[in-house]
Amino acid sequence: MTVHLRYSVLGPVRAWRDNDEIDLGSPQQQAILAVLLLREGTLTTIEELVDAIWSEEPPRTAAGTVRTYVSRLRRVLDPEARRASPAIESFSGGYAMRVPSDAVDLGVFRKHLARAQMAQPRADHAAVAAALRDALALWQGIPLAGVPGAYAAAQRDRLMQVRLGAQIDRIAAELDLGRHAEATAELSVLVAEHPLRERLRELFMLALYGCGRQAEALATYRDIRRRLTGELGINPGADLQRTHQRILAADPALSRQAETEQPATPVASAPNQLPPDLSDFTGRSGVFADITDMLAQGDGVPVVAVTGMGGVGKTALAVHAGHTIRTGFPDGQVFADLAATSERPTEPYAVLAGFLRAFEVAEEDLPEALSDRVALWRTILASRRVLVVLDDARDSAQVRDLLPATPGSAAIITSRRQILDLSGSGWVKLDPFRPDEALLLMERIAGSGRIRAEIEAARRLVADCSCLPHAVRLVGARLVARPRWSIAETAERVLEELQVQHRPVEHCPATGVPFERGVRQLTGEQARAFRLLALPETQEISIATAAAMLQLPEAHAETVLESLADVHLIEPGRRGRYRYVDLVRRFARHLAFNVDGPAACQGALARTSHSGDDAEISGALRR
């Protein structure tokens, strides 16, 4: 029997099993659930959960208490353990919840926002207003009401700003439909709550003028100008000044109201399954231009594949590109996480079911055979312009049946390895950030003023993160959670964590999570090589040294090295030599000391003395 769970965060945190509401327990337990839901399937470490609830003053037993809360939540969410996988999944050092977007009211809210955005280029004001009314109807008061902690407070403020933005866009659409009288009363309340918000003032002026209340519209402008100049020392913005001038001049265009309010014309289903774009997306301008150029090719079906090491930002780039170019694919954008680096990669049969449902194929009409699903999918795409985004692909067999087959549509694929037998695709290799890009990302997360105040310490910190976006983002989030820490203190603590070799594997630093997923896909021989070859202190390692350390013939050692380079756990250097990114090297050494043991590590290092590359062991044997 399938259990259907759904959740609400746009008000008090609530959950339902089928139609029965679940008692979620104490406010702190609700806070844990809220954090996991808002992180949307990404790993949340125990330390982050402790910070979210107790901020600067956690109790001594905070980590144990968090585990207790998670255990209780699992029991109440599924007391009979009828789900194929737990509602809250455990990972190394933390937890994650993989919840379908339509099972959380925030996810449904975003879908309605996407409907509104799709209608805006057509100037379909009725459709925009209807979609935003549906979105705002989901709100049940203050988001995360009653949930304690600094994290909930920050998210509460963010969500309230998102709600206000949707209200403003809905009212603007209503005014475009000539509904001035209805908007006036609502705007008067919002203006009182947000007296310095210029867009609200502008809409209020338009609503008043549309109701024949020109004098009150001009008085509203005088009031906001007086407040801005008196309190902030600035003049009203250009848009507000322009609207004021139009009202003064009695611009006839402002008086034209919709003669009849036609209902929105039904449109064909156009799904938008892309995950949310990162508001602080940084860098990648050159690579991004390459991707958009390849997708704009007029011949055939353009397929762009992004490859690179774990944590380098492949998914973020693909999603950002998808959002940026989606107007070129008006019939929809579909997204699938193929989970190649998980224990259970997603099979094409299941992905096709989701894609077909997105185009309103009823459950009972889904073909049973894979070949029939592929045929139906290609038939649907034949007359449409659709963007297909496939994240974390394993091989060509996993993606080939999901790709469009006729011109007009396009696809973006991300993968740890380059899929050589995927014909017709253009490959983009993603490298770690340049230092200036990494520093800019940290500024956008933690605040420019804070970073610039300790710029040299910040540069050292991003260097310790090897300029990998995943690691920089984690460290930036730690700075936000620790507002009293200096940058130098944070850098010292992060470096100390990264250098602790003998920490148990299950307590591996969170920065190593993307690499851990990659290692899980290796054979035993490859994994051993990845661990042991990280031990020497040099920047590069030769084939001869690798052969000696691994006790393999050089030809075999080169094959193993190339297999690790294929999945970007190491990078090829000069001919016959390979190197680790520093953060990956630290992770590999962490595994070596814990999996192989100190004696095996010392033995592997000692064998390098026979490789003709003695310099490579000098520092490592002294550790």
GUTI-576607 format. One record per residue (C-alpha): residue in one letter; x, y, z. Coordinates in steps of 0.5 Angstrom, whole numbers, plus 2048, in hexadecimal, padded with zeros to 3 digits. Example, Ala and Ser with C-alpha at 12.3 -4.5 7.8 and 13.67 -1.06 7.14 Angstrom:
A8197F7810
S81B7FE80E
***
This chain:
M800800800
T8038077FE
V80480C803
H803813800
L806819804
R805820803
Y808826807
S80682D808
V80B83380A
L807839808
G80483A80F
P805835815
V80A82F813
R805829812
A80582380E
W7FF81E80C
R7FF81680B
D7FA815805
N7F581A808
D7F6819810
E7FA81F813
I80181C817
D80381F81E
L80A82181C
G80C822824
S810828827
P81182E823
Q81982C823
Q817826820
Q81282A81B
A81982E81A
I81C828817
L817826812
A81782D810
V81E82E80F
L81E82780B
L818829807
L81B830805
R82282D803
E81E8297FE
G8228227FD
T8298257FF
L82D822804
T82C82680B
T832824810
I830823817
E83482A819
E83082E814
L82982B818
V82C82D81E
D82E83481C
A827834819
I823833820
W828836825
S82D83B821
E83283D826
E83083982C
P82F83282B
P82F82D831
R834828832
T83082282F
A82D826829
A830821824
G82D81B828
T82681F828
V826820821
R827819820
T821818824
Y81D81D821
V81E81A81A
S81C81381D
R816815820
L814819819
R815812815
R81180F81A
V80B814819
L80C815812
D80B80D811
P80A809817
E809803813
A80F80380F
R80B802808
R80F807804
A8148047FF
S819809802
P81980D809
A816814809
I81D81680B
E823813809
S82981380C
F830815809
S83781580B
G83681B811
G82F81D810
Y82981C80D
A82481E806
M81D81D804
R81C81C7FD
V81481E7FC
P81181F7F6
S8108277F5
D8088267F4
A8088237FB
V80A8297FF
D80682F7FE
L80C8347FD
G80D82F7F7
V8068307F4
F8078387F5
R80D8387F1
K8098347EB
H8048397EB
L80983F7EB
A80C83B7E5
R80583B7E2
A8058427E3
Q80C8437E0
M80A83F7DA
A8048447D8
Q80884A7D9
P80B84A7D2
R8048497CF
A80284F7D3
D7FC84B7D5
H7FB84F7DB
A7F584B7DD
A7F98447DD
V7FE8487E1
A7F984A7E7
A7F68437E7
A7FC8407E8
L7FE8447ED
R7F88447F1
D7F883D7F1
A80083D7F4
L7FE8427F9
A7F883E7FC
L7FC8397FE
W7FF83D804
Q7FC83C80B
G7FF84280F
I806843811
P80B83E80E
L80E839813
A80A83C818
G80C83A81F
V81383781D
P818839821
G82083B81F
A82484081B
Y82383C814
A81B83C815
A81B843816
A820844810
Q81B84080B
R81584380E
D81784A80C
R819847805
L813844804
M80F84A806
Q81384E801
V8118487FB
R80A8497FD
L80A8507FD
G80D8507F6
A80884B7F4
Q8028507F6
I8068567F3
D8068527EC
R7FE8507ED
I7FC8577EE
A80085A7E8
A7FC8547E4
E7F68567E7
L7F785E7E5
D7F985C7DE
L7F28587DE
G7EF85F7E0
R7ED85D7E7
H7EF8637EB
A7E98637F0
E7EB85C7F2
A7F285E7F3
T7F28647F7
A7EF8627FD
E7F585C7FD
L7FA8617FB
S7F8866801
V7FA861806
L80085E803
V803865802
A802867809
E80686080B
H80B862806
P80C869806
L81286A802
R8118657FD
E8118697F6
R80D8637F2
L8078637F7
R80786B7F7
E80786B7EF
L8018667EF
F7FD8697F4
M7FE8707F0
L7FC86C7E9
A7F68697ED
L7F48707F0
Y7F48737E9
G7F086D7E6
C7EB86F7EB
G7EB8767E9
R7EE8787F0
Q7F487C7EC
A7F58817F2
E7F687B7F7
A7FB8787F2
L7FF87E7F2
A7FF87E7FA
T8018777FA
Y8078797F6
R80987F7FA
D80987B800
I80E8767FE
R81287B7FB
R81287F802
R814878806
L819876801
T81D87D801
G81C87E809
E81D87780B
L822874806
G82587B802
I8238787FB
N81E87A7F6
P8198757F3
G81B8707EE
A81A8717E7
D81486D7E6
L8108717EB
Q8128777E9
R8108757E2
T8098737E4
H80887A7E8
Q80987E7E2
R80487A7DE
I7FF87B7E3
L8018827E3
A8008827DC
A7FA87E7DC
D7FD8797D7
P7F78767D3
A7FA86F7D3
L7F986F7DB
S7F18707DA
R7F086A7D6
Q7ED8647D9
A7EC85D7D6
E7E585E7D3
T7E38577D5
E7E78527DA
Q7E884C7D5
P7E98467D9
A7F08437D8
T7F183F7D1
P7F28387D3
V7F98367D1
A7FD82F7D0
S80082C7D5
A80782F7D6
P80B82C7DC
N81182F7DF
Q81482A7E3
L81B82E7E4
P81D82E7EB
P81E8367EE
D82483A7EB
L82983C7F0
S8288437F2
D82F8447F3
F8328407ED
T8398427EB
G83E8427E6
R83E83D7E0
S83D8437DB
G8418407D5
V83F8387D6
F83783B7D7
A83883F7D0
D83B8387CD
I8358347CF
T8308397CD
D83383A7C6
M8338327C5
L82C8327C7
A82A8377C2
Q82D8337BC
G8278337B7
D82982C7B4
G8268257B8
V8258257BF
P82B8287C3
V82D8247C9
V8328287CE
A8368237D3
V8398267D9
T83E8227DD
G8438237E3
M8458217EA
G8408217EF
G83E8277F3
V84182B7EC
G83A82E7EB
K83782A7E5
T83082A7E7
A8308317E9
L8328337E2
A82D82F7DF
V8278317E3
H82A8387E2
A82A8377DA
G8248347DA
H82083A7DE
T82483F7D9
I82283C7D3
R81B8397D4
T81783F7D0
G81A83B7CA
F8178357CC
P8108377CD
D80D8307CD
G81082E7D4
Q81682C7D8
V8178267DB
F81C8237E0
A81E81D7E3
D82481B7E8
L8278147E5
A82A8137EC
A8308107E9
T8348117EF
S82F80E7F4
E82E8077F6
R8288077F1
P82980A7EA
T82280C7E7
E8208087E1
P81D80B7DB
Y8178077DC
A81580B7E2
V8188127DF
L8138117D9
A80D8107DD
G80F8167E1
F81081A7DA
L8098177D7
R8058197DD
A8088207DD
F8058217D6
E7FE81E7D9
V7FE8177D7
A7FA8137DC
E7FC80E7E0
E7F88097DD
D7FB80B7D6
L80280A7D8
P8058047D3
E8087FE7D7
A80D7FD7D2
L8138017D2
S8148027CB
D80C8047CA
R80E8097D0
V81480C7CB
A80F80C7C5
L80A8107C9
W80F8157CC
R8128167C5
T80B8177C2
I80A81C7C7
L8108207C6
A80F8207BE
S80B8267BE
R80E82A7C4
R81482E7C6
V81682B7CD
L81C82B7D1
V81E8257D4
V8238257DA
L82681E7DC
D82A81F7E3
D83081A7E5
A8308157DF
R83380E7DF
D83480C7D8
S83180D7D1
A82C8077D3
Q82980B7D8
V8288127D4
R8278107CD
D82080E7CD
L81E8147D1
L8218197CC
P81D81D7C7
A81D81A7C0
T81A8207BB
P81D8277BA
G81A82C7BF
S81C8297C5
A8228297C9
A8268257CF
I82B8277D4
I82E8217D8
T8338217DE
S83781B7DF
R83E81A7E3
R8418167DD
Q8418187D6
I83C8137D2
L8408127CC
D83B80E7C8
L8358137C9
S8358157C2
G83381D7C0
S8358207C7
G83A8257C8
W83E8257CE
V84082A7D3
K8458297D9
L84482D7DF
D84A82E7E3
P84A8317EA
F8498397EB
R84E83E7EA
P8508417F1
D84C8487EF
E8468447ED
A8478407F4
L8488467F8
L8428497F4
L83D8437F6
M83F8447FD
E83E84B7FD
R83784A7FB
I835845800
A839848806
G83884F804
S83D854801
G83F858807
R84185280B
I84584F806
R849855803
A84A85780B
E84F85180B
I850850804
E85784C804
A854847809
A84E847804
R8538457FF
R856840803
L85083D805
V84D83C7FE
A8548397FC
D853834801
C84D8327FE
S8518317F8
C84C8367F5
L8478317F4
P8408347F4
H83D82E7F8
A84282F7FE
V8428377FD
R83A8377FE
L83B833804
V840837807
G83C83D806
A83683A809
R83A83980F
L83C84080F
V83584280F
A83383E815
R839840819
P838848818
R83D84981E
W84384581B
S848849817
I84A846810
A851844813
E84E840818
T84A83D813
A84F83B80F
E853838815
R84E834817
V84C831810
L85383080E
E85482C815
E84E828813
L85082680C
Q85782480F
V85481F814
Q856819811
H854814816
R84D816817
P848810816
V84580F80F
E83E811811
H841818813
C84481A80D
P84482180C
A83D824808
T842826803
G84481F801
V83D81D7FF
P83D81E7F8
F84381A7F8
E8418147FC
R83B8137F7
G8408137F1
V84480E7F5
R83E8097F6
Q83E8087EF
L8458057EF
T8487FE7EE
G84C7FC7F4
E8527FD7F0
Q8508047EE
A84E8067F5
R8558037F8
A8598077F3
F85580D7F4
R85680D7FC
L85E80B7FC
L86080F7F6
A85E8167FA
L8638147FF
P86A8177FC
E86B81F7FD
T86C8217F6
Q8688247F1
E86881F7EC
I8698177EC
S86C8137E6
I86A80D7E4
A8708097E6
T86F80C7ED
A86880A7ED
A86A8037EA
A86F8027F0
M86A8047F5
L8648007F3
Q8697FA7F1
L8667FA7EA
P86A7F97E3
E86A8007E0
A8657FF7DB
H8607FD7E0
A8618037E4
E8608077DE
T85A8047DD
V8588057E4
L85A80C7E4
E85680E7DE
S85080B7E1
L8508107E7
A8528157E2
D84B8137DE
V8478157E4
H84B81B7E6
L84D8187ED
I85481A7EA
E85681F7E4
P85C81D7DF
G8628217DF
R8688217DB
R86881B7D6
G8698157DB
R8678197E1
Y86181A7E5
R85F81F7EB
Y85A8207F0
V8568267F2
D8588287F9
L8518277FC
V8508207F9
R85781E7FB
R85581F802
F84F81B802
A8538157FE
R858815804
H853815809
L85080F806
A85780C805
F85880D80D
N85180A80F
V850805809
D857802808
G85B80480F
P861807811
A86580180F
A863800808
C864808807
Q86B807809
G86C801805
A86A8057FF
L86E80B800
A874806801
R8738037FB
T8748097F7
S87B8097F8
H87C8047F3
S8788087EE
G87E80D7EC
D87A8137EF
D87D8137F6
A87B81B7F7
E8748187F7
I8748157FE
S87981A802
G87381E805
A86E818806
L87381380A
R87481980F
R86D81A811
***
